[in-house]
Amino acid sequence: MIIIGLGNPGEKYANTRHNVGFMVLDRLSKSWKSGPNYLYSDINISGQKVKLVKPLTYMNLSGEVFKYLPHDDIIVVYDDLDLPLGRIRIRKDGSAGGHNGIKSIISYIGQDFPRIRIGIGPKPKEIDAANYVLSEFSPEEFEKLRKVIDLTLQAIETIVSEGIDKAMNKYNSIQIE
């Protein structure tokens, strides 16, 4: 299995809303190796070998990682502006929903891949979406995000050990306060 976390490389983006996919993977591993246009780490989850991958092409070109990786048995973890902070949504497939990183992946492998969307919304009306996703979390939001990442890690373990259907039933309705 390959878990791909979406984000933008570099310290400038490290704590931004668009980087929650990287943040989840960073909680799973602290040791990264370089691949062609991505960082990776090999870990075990529930006794199964899992490769973690962070594309280094910036968000809008995330699909380019599939020039180097197989696209079967993957999970993509990324931010979702349409979900409130405190929610995750696990799906077997779907559209890009306006997310440029997912649009890029779909252009390479189609839309039939499992994903975990992590809520970063709602976006204030007065802020442009691009500026919002590249903004950092407030200290209060970051505390909530820490709990959401813990929930996401539990969901990943459930997907690996018991399957995506079990994970969807267990985690899609949870709201972290």
LOGU-89501 format. One line per 5 residues: number of its first residue (from 1); their letters; for each residue x, y, z of N, C-alpha, C. Coordinates in nm, 4 decimals. Example, Ala and Ser with C-alpha at 12.3 -4.5 7.8 and 13.67 -1.06 7.14 Angstrom:
2
1> as> 1.3190:-0.5690:0.7800:1.2300:-0.4500:0.7800:1.3200:-0.3300:0.7800  1.2850:-0.2250:0.7080:1.3670:-0.1060:0.7140:1.2900:0.0030:0.7870
//
This chain:
177
1> miiig> 0.0840:-0.1182:0.0000:0.0000:0.0000:0.0000:0.0885:0.1247:0.0000  0.0420:0.2274:-0.0693:0.1100:0.3569:-0.0734:0.0123:0.4622:-0.0223  0.0575:0.5411:0.0756:-0.0223:0.6531:0.1250:0.0467:0.7803:0.0785  -0.0262:0.8604:0.0014:0.0276:0.9832:-0.0547:-0.0367:1.1002:0.0180  0.0463:1.1810:0.0814:-0.0020:1.3012:0.1487:0.0281:1.4211:0.0606
6> lgnpg> -0.0731:1.5057:0.0387:-0.0526:1.6218:-0.0481:-0.0141:1.7446:0.0334  0.0681:1.8267:-0.0281:0.1129:1.9503:0.0339:0.2106:2.0214:-0.0575  0.2699:2.1261:-0.0052:0.3724:2.2014:-0.0773:0.5036:2.1887:-0.0012  0.6142:2.1649:-0.0724:0.7426:2.1510:-0.0036:0.7948:2.2854:0.0475  0.8791:2.2780:0.1481:0.9473:2.3965:0.1994:0.8887:2.4489:0.3289
11> ekyan> 0.9749:2.5109:0.4072:0.9358:2.5653:0.5376:0.8273:2.6714:0.5271  0.8284:2.7456:0.4186:0.7292:2.8525:0.3992:0.5858:2.7991:0.4086  0.5654:2.6746:0.3663:0.4314:2.6162:0.3612:0.4048:2.5145:0.4720  0.5042:2.4851:0.5541:0.4974:2.3719:0.6476:0.3716:2.3691:0.7342  0.3282:2.4830:0.7849:0.2138:2.4849:0.8767:0.0876:2.5441:0.8152
16> trhnv> 0.0798:2.5408:0.6830:-0.0379:2.5967:0.6176:-0.1484:2.4926:0.6039  -0.2682:2.5412:0.5802:-0.3858:2.4541:0.5678:-0.3709:2.3544:0.4523  -0.3052:2.3975:0.3463:-0.2883:2.3120:0.2290:-0.1937:2.1950:0.2560  -0.1232:2.1972:0.3685:-0.0225:2.0954:0.3970:-0.0669:1.9892:0.4961  -0.1961:1.9771:0.5237:-0.2378:1.8774:0.6225:-0.2035:1.7353:0.5775
21> gfmvl> -0.2004:1.7087:0.4481:-0.1594:1.5760:0.4005:-0.0158:1.5446:0.4407  0.0736:1.6416:0.4249:0.2123:1.6240:0.4697:0.2172:1.6072:0.6212  0.1372:1.6848:0.6939:0.1383:1.6788:0.8402:0.1007:1.5396:0.8906  0.0013:1.4776:0.8277:-0.0399:1.3424:0.8667:0.0765:1.2457:0.8469  0.1408:1.2506:0.7303:0.2519:1.1603:0.7037:0.3701:1.1862:0.7956
26> drlsk> 0.3926:1.3129:0.8295:0.5017:1.3455:0.9222:0.4781:1.2870:1.0605  0.3533:1.2689:1.0989:0.3235:1.2037:1.2269:0.3509:1.0541:1.2200  0.3418:0.9962:1.1016:0.3672:0.8533:1.0849:0.5156:0.8212:1.0735  0.5958:0.9162:1.0243:0.7391:0.8914:1.0057:0.8178:1.0210:1.0207  0.9344:1.0090:1.0797:1.0257:1.1235:1.0923:1.1481:1.1065:1.0027
31> swksg> 1.1568:0.9932:0.9345:1.2738:0.9616:0.8535:1.2331:0.9531:0.7070  1.2859:1.0426:0.6245:1.2465:1.0499:0.4838:1.3664:1.0282:0.3920  1.3427:0.9582:0.2814:1.4436:0.9365:0.1784:1.3965:1.0073:0.0524  1.4901:1.0369:-0.0359:1.4554:1.1065:-0.1600:1.4310:1.0086:-0.2730  1.3195:1.0315:-0.3441:1.2898:0.9619:-0.4685:1.2850:1.0669:-0.5774
36> pnyly> 1.2542:1.0279:-0.6996:1.2441:1.1275:-0.8065:1.1202:1.2159:-0.7866  1.1400:1.3402:-0.7491:1.0317:1.4367:-0.7260:0.9410:1.4020:-0.6082  0.9880:1.3201:-0.5153:0.9094:1.2930:-0.3947:1.0005:1.2462:-0.2813  0.9491:1.2570:-0.1596:1.0130:1.1980:-0.0431:0.9319:1.0748:-0.0054  0.9986:0.9739:0.0488:0.9243:0.8542:0.0884:0.9809:0.7953:0.2164
41> sdini> 0.8984:0.7160:0.2798:0.9365:0.6444:0.4003:0.8636:0.5106:0.3983  0.9353:0.4046:0.4314:0.8742:0.2719:0.4400:0.8480:0.2410:0.5868  0.7222:0.2124:0.6195:0.6841:0.1844:0.7574:0.5950:0.0596:0.7602  0.5636:0.0162:0.8805:0.4675:-0.0923:0.8999:0.3467:-0.0371:0.9732  0.2289:-0.0716:0.9252:0.1037:-0.0379:0.9919:0.0261:-0.1676:1.0060
46> sgqkv> -0.0066:-0.2022:1.1275:-0.0812:-0.3271:1.1542:-0.0154:-0.4475:1.0874  0.1177:-0.4505:1.0913:0.1911:-0.5634:1.0358:0.2047:-0.5633:0.8849  0.1579:-0.4586:0.8180:0.1682:-0.4525:0.6721:0.2680:-0.3438:0.6312  0.3428:-0.3742:0.5260:0.4382:-0.2776:0.4723:0.3633:-0.1666:0.3999  0.3941:-0.0426:0.4345:0.3287:0.0737:0.3745:0.4365:0.1743:0.3346
51> klvkp> 0.4217:0.2292:0.2144:0.5124:0.3354:0.1689:0.4380:0.4676:0.1818  0.4993:0.5625:0.2525:0.4467:0.6982:0.2628:0.5158:0.7824:0.1573  0.4401:0.8674:0.0879:0.4975:0.9488:-0.0196:0.4487:1.0926:-0.0077  0.5446:1.1865:-0.0136:0.5132:1.3295:-0.0180:0.5663:1.3852:-0.1509  0.4766:1.4125:-0.2485:0.5223:1.4710:-0.3751:0.5886:1.6074:-0.3507
56> ltymn> 0.6949:1.6345:-0.4240:0.7669:1.7608:-0.4087:0.7451:1.8548:-0.5266  0.6381:1.8334:-0.6008:0.6116:1.9093:-0.7226:0.5213:2.0297:-0.6982  0.4897:2.0590:-0.5739:0.3886:2.1581:-0.5362:0.2511:2.1010:-0.5693  0.1534:2.1508:-0.4973:0.0192:2.0937:-0.4976:-0.0386:2.0745:-0.6369  -0.0326:2.1758:-0.7210:-0.1023:2.1720:-0.8499:-0.0473:2.0680:-0.9471
61> lsgev> 0.0689:2.0114:-0.9176:0.1292:1.9104:-1.0046:0.1445:1.7761:-0.9325  0.0651:1.7535:-0.8298:0.0769:1.6326:-0.7469:0.0686:1.5034:-0.8268  -0.0078:1.5014:-0.9330:-0.0242:1.3800:-1.0126:0.1031:1.3313:-1.0783  0.2009:1.4201:-1.0936:0.3265:1.3797:-1.1580:0.3978:1.2681:-1.0831  0.3662:1.2499:-0.9557:0.4291:1.1428:-0.8782:0.3984:1.0064:-0.9399
66> fkylp> 0.2883:0.9967:-1.0148:0.2511:0.8690:-1.0761:0.3323:0.8356:-1.2001  0.4250:0.9218:-1.2381:0.5235:0.8852:-1.3395:0.6206:0.7828:-1.2806  0.6301:0.7787:-1.1453:0.7299:0.6969:-1.0769:0.6704:0.5893:-0.9858  0.5410:0.5980:-0.9589:0.4781:0.5062:-0.8639:0.3603:0.4339:-0.9270  0.3342:0.3108:-0.8821:0.2108:0.2444:-0.9263:0.0902:0.3156:-0.8659
71> hddii> -0.0251:0.3025:-0.9274:-0.1417:0.3724:-0.8738:-0.2493:0.2775:-0.8223  -0.2145:0.1510:-0.8085:-0.3085:0.0610:-0.7436:-0.2709:0.0530:-0.5947  -0.3673:0.0255:-0.5119:-0.3464:0.0130:-0.3675:-0.2868:0.1405:-0.3066  -0.3536:0.2527:-0.3330:-0.3100:0.3811:-0.2783:-0.4218:0.4421:-0.1939  -0.3824:0.5371:-0.1110:-0.4744:0.6256:-0.0403:-0.4127:0.7651:-0.0511
76> vvydd> -0.4920:0.8642:-0.0865:-0.4438:1.0016:-0.0928:-0.5054:1.0786:0.0235  -0.4212:1.1503:0.0974:-0.4646:1.2287:0.2130:-0.4425:1.3763:0.1801  -0.5486:1.4567:0.1946:-0.5374:1.5974:0.1559:-0.6405:1.6840:0.2268  -0.6214:1.8145:0.2148:-0.7106:1.9135:0.2758:-0.8373:1.9308:0.1938  -0.9461:1.9683:0.2623:-1.0722:1.9943:0.1934:-1.1357:2.1199:0.2505
81> ldlpl> -1.1471:2.2188:0.1667:-1.2041:2.3485:0.2022:-1.3533:2.3400:0.2327  -1.4211:2.2409:0.1755:-1.5657:2.2281:0.1923:-1.6063:2.1519:0.3184  -1.5114:2.0914:0.3862:-1.5393:2.0238:0.5130:-1.4937:2.1138:0.6276  -1.5694:2.1182:0.7352:-1.5262:2.2004:0.8482:-1.4069:2.1378:0.9198  -1.3237:2.2223:0.9779:-1.2148:2.1746:1.0620:-1.2761:2.0898:1.1724
86> griri> -1.2219:1.9713:1.1919:-1.2785:1.8793:1.2900:-1.3412:1.7568:1.2263  -1.3511:1.7553:1.0928:-1.4120:1.6423:1.0209:-1.3118:1.5820:0.9230  -1.3248:1.4522:0.9047:-1.2567:1.3858:0.7942:-1.3636:1.3132:0.7141  -1.3354:1.2880:0.5896:-1.4277:1.2147:0.5036:-1.3457:1.1159:0.4227  -1.3771:0.9893:0.4376:-1.3099:0.8824:0.3649:-1.4008:0.8414:0.2492
91> rkdgs> -1.3431:0.8316:0.1305:-1.4208:0.7917:0.0126:-1.3389:0.6947:-0.0712  -1.4091:0.6101:-0.1448:-1.3431:0.5146:-0.2337:-1.3015:0.5791:-0.3650  -1.3698:0.6850:-0.4046:-1.3422:0.7523:-0.5314:-1.4161:0.8855:-0.5307  -1.4115:0.9562:-0.6419:-1.4851:1.0813:-0.6514:-1.4175:1.1823:-0.7412  -1.4811:1.2965:-0.7512:-1.4285:1.4044:-0.8354:-1.3243:1.4841:-0.7572
96> agghn> -1.2682:1.5834:-0.8234:-1.1682:1.6685:-0.7598:-1.2321:1.7698:-0.6650  -1.3579:1.8024:-0.6871:-1.4243:1.8987:-0.6001:-1.3537:2.0332:-0.5939  -1.2868:2.0720:-0.7014:-1.2185:2.2010:-0.7052:-1.0770:2.1994:-0.6494  -1.0294:2.0854:-0.6008:-0.8949:2.0755:-0.5429:-0.7939:2.0504:-0.6544  -0.7013:2.1435:-0.6741:-0.6076:2.1339:-0.7863:-0.5120:2.0151:-0.7768
101> giksi> -0.4718:1.9775:-0.6567:-0.3861:1.8595:-0.6415:-0.4582:1.7333:-0.6849  -0.5854:1.7217:-0.6493:-0.6644:1.6054:-0.6882:-0.6935:1.6090:-0.8385  -0.7180:1.7285:-0.8933:-0.7357:1.7401:-1.0395:-0.6132:1.6847:-1.1111  -0.4949:1.7176:-1.0609:-0.3719:1.6705:-1.1219:-0.3617:1.5184:-1.1144  -0.3939:1.4618:-0.9987:-0.3888:1.3161:-0.9839:-0.4887:1.2502:-1.0788
106> isyig> -0.6109:1.3031:-1.0851:-0.7128:1.2476:-1.1743:-0.6664:1.2508:-1.3197  -0.5941:1.3548:-1.3580:-0.5453:1.3623:-1.4963:-0.4461:1.2505:-1.5278  -0.3823:1.1939:-1.4261:-0.2864:1.0849:-1.4468:-0.3487:0.9466:-1.4310  -0.4391:0.9304:-1.3317:-0.4852:0.7937:-1.3011:-0.6374:0.7781:-1.2990  -0.7113:0.8835:-1.3279:-0.8567:0.8758:-1.3191:-0.9026:0.9006:-1.1758
111> qdfpr> -1.0339:0.8965:-1.1531:-1.0860:0.9352:-1.0216:-1.1165:0.8183:-0.9291  -1.0856:0.6970:-0.9725:-1.1149:0.5790:-0.8916:-0.9987:0.5443:-0.7990  -0.9782:0.6246:-0.6959:-0.8768:0.5953:-0.5951:-0.9295:0.6401:-0.4589  -0.8967:0.5639:-0.3545:-0.9410:0.5999:-0.2194:-0.8719:0.7261:-0.1691  -0.9441:0.7978:-0.0838:-0.8894:0.9226:-0.0328:-0.9439:0.9518:0.1057
116> irigi> -0.8655:1.0292:0.1788:-0.9086:1.0830:0.3081:-0.8997:1.2345:0.2966  -1.0153:1.2978:0.3032:-1.0219:1.4441:0.2983:-1.0258:1.4954:0.4418  -0.9438:1.5941:0.4708:-0.9368:1.6528:0.6046:-0.9899:1.7954:0.5974  -1.0931:1.8218:0.6749:-1.1569:1.9530:0.6717:-1.0673:2.0647:0.7212  -1.0647:2.1735:0.6446:-0.9915:2.2942:0.6848:-1.0833:2.4160:0.6822
121> gpkpk> -1.2122:2.3946:0.6551:-1.3074:2.5050:0.6422:-1.3760:2.5351:0.7742  -1.4682:2.6292:0.7716:-1.5116:2.7036:0.6539:-1.4204:2.8224:0.6254  -1.4119:2.8577:0.4983:-1.3330:2.9731:0.4551:-1.4154:3.0985:0.4793  -1.3550:3.1968:0.5457:-1.4264:3.3245:0.5602:-1.4566:3.3855:0.4233  -1.5744:3.4452:0.4081:-1.6171:3.4997:0.2784:-1.5237:3.6059:0.2234
126> eidaa> -1.4625:3.6824:0.3119:-1.3796:3.7942:0.2670:-1.2392:3.7528:0.2227  -1.2053:3.6247:0.2347:-1.0709:3.5778:0.1993:-1.0779:3.4913:0.0738  -0.9867:3.5173:-0.0191:-0.9727:3.4382:-0.1412:-0.9316:3.2950:-0.1045  -0.9844:3.1956:-0.1752:-0.9560:3.0548:-0.1447:-0.8061:3.0242:-0.1480  -0.7355:3.0757:-0.2493:-0.5914:3.0487:-0.2596:-0.5164:3.1047:-0.1393
131> nyvls> -0.5521:3.2247:-0.0968:-0.4867:3.2828:0.0211:-0.5223:3.2058:0.1476  -0.6464:3.1593:0.1555:-0.6905:3.0867:0.2742:-0.6148:2.9545:0.2903  -0.6054:2.8761:0.1829:-0.5390:2.7459:0.1958:-0.3894:2.7605:0.2227  -0.3323:2.8738:0.1868:-0.1902:2.8970:0.2128:-0.1660:2.9719:0.3436  -0.2734:2.9945:0.4210:-0.2582:3.0584:0.5521:-0.2337:2.9530:0.6592
136> efspe> -0.1744:2.9961:0.7693:-0.1470:2.9053:0.8802:-0.2679:2.8967:0.9730  -0.2733:2.7882:1.0471:-0.3787:2.7697:1.1458:-0.3524:2.8596:1.2664  -0.4591:2.9094:1.3275:-0.4444:2.9818:1.4544:-0.4050:2.8798:1.5611  -0.3541:2.9233:1.6763:-0.3197:2.8279:1.7827:-0.4392:2.7403:1.8237  -0.5586:2.7986:1.8304:-0.6777:2.7215:1.8678:-0.7112:2.6185:1.7596
141> efekl> -0.7028:2.6602:1.6334:-0.7294:2.5684:1.5229:-0.6254:2.4565:1.5196  -0.5006:2.4911:1.5501:-0.3939:2.3920:1.5458:-0.4156:2.2848:1.6521  -0.4675:2.3226:1.7685:-0.4998:2.2245:1.8727:-0.6067:2.1276:1.8233  -0.7081:2.1805:1.7569:-0.8133:2.0959:1.7002:-0.7561:2.0077:1.5893  -0.6695:2.0650:1.5056:-0.6074:1.9892:1.3973:-0.5266:1.8726:1.4521
146> rkvid> -0.4586:1.8921:1.5621:-0.3803:1.7846:1.6230:-0.4707:1.6636:1.6535  -0.5907:1.6902:1.7038:-0.6873:1.5828:1.7329:-0.7385:1.5191:1.6031  -0.7586:1.6013:1.5018:-0.8043:1.5508:1.3722:-0.6978:1.4606:1.3104  -0.5725:1.4987:1.3227:-0.4642:1.4150:1.2707:-0.4606:1.2819:1.3456  -0.4792:1.2844:1.4772:-0.4869:1.1592:1.5536:-0.5992:1.0707:1.4994
151> ltlqa> -0.7151:1.1303:1.4726:-0.8293:1.0562:1.4178:-0.7953:0.9992:1.2799  -0.7272:1.0779:1.1989:-0.6873:1.0336:1.0653:-0.5918:0.9152:1.0735  -0.5002:0.9183:1.1685:-0.4075:0.8061:1.1859:-0.4825:0.6789:1.2250  -0.5836:0.6929:1.3096:-0.6672:0.5777:1.3461:-0.7417:0.5255:1.2226  -0.7911:0.6177:1.1414:-0.8632:0.5782:1.0203:-0.7707:0.5047:0.9234
156> ietiv> -0.6489:0.5522:0.9085:-0.5519:0.4854:0.8208:-0.5253:0.3439:0.8710  -0.5058:0.3296:1.0012:-0.4823:0.1964:1.0570:-0.6022:0.1044:1.0305  -0.7230:0.1582:1.0431:-0.8427:0.0790:1.0156:-0.8500:0.0392:0.8689  -0.8178:0.1316:0.7786:-0.8190:0.0993:0.6351:-0.7206:-0.0135:0.6064  -0.5995:-0.0027:0.6607:-0.4964:-0.1028:0.6350:-0.5353:-0.2388:0.6938
161> segid> -0.5889:-0.2389:0.8150:-0.6149:-0.3659:0.8829:-0.7534:-0.4252:0.8564  -0.8552:-0.3388:0.8333:-0.9925:-0.3891:0.8225:-1.0649:-0.3477:0.6945  -1.0048:-0.2594:0.6154:-1.0654:-0.2193:0.4893:-1.1312:-0.0819:0.4948  -1.1506:-0.0269:0.3769:-1.2017:0.1100:0.3658:-1.3484:0.1210:0.4080  -1.4290:0.0186:0.3814:-1.5704:0.0256:0.4208:-1.5848:0.0400:0.5717
166> kamnk> -1.5095:-0.0390:0.6450:-1.5129:-0.0306:0.7920:-1.4697:0.1089:0.8377  -1.3650:0.1631:0.7768:-1.3167:0.2960:0.8140:-1.4202:0.4039:0.7829  -1.4861:0.3953:0.6668:-1.5877:0.4943:0.6311:-1.7012:0.4911:0.7337  -1.7466:0.3718:0.7684:-1.8558:0.3592:0.8655:-1.8175:0.4116:1.0032  -1.6928:0.3938:1.0399:-1.6480:0.4304:1.1748:-1.6125:0.5785:1.1891
171> ynsiq> -1.5528:0.6408:1.0852:-1.4942:0.7744:1.1017:-1.5651:0.8886:1.0291  -1.6440:0.8596:0.9270:-1.7037:0.9680:0.8485:-1.8038:1.0541:0.9263  -1.8579:1.0031:1.0326:-1.9583:1.0806:1.1068:-1.9031:1.1525:1.2299  -1.7757:1.1366:1.2572:-1.7168:1.1971:1.3775:-1.6863:1.3445:1.3536  -1.7202:1.4274:1.4522:-1.6868:1.5703:1.4516:-1.6023:1.5984:1.5754
176> ie> -1.4781:1.6406:1.5554:-1.3902:1.6782:1.6660:-1.4259:1.8212:1.7077  -1.4506:1.8399:1.8331:-1.4846:1.9748:1.8845:-1.3627:2.0427:1.9438
//
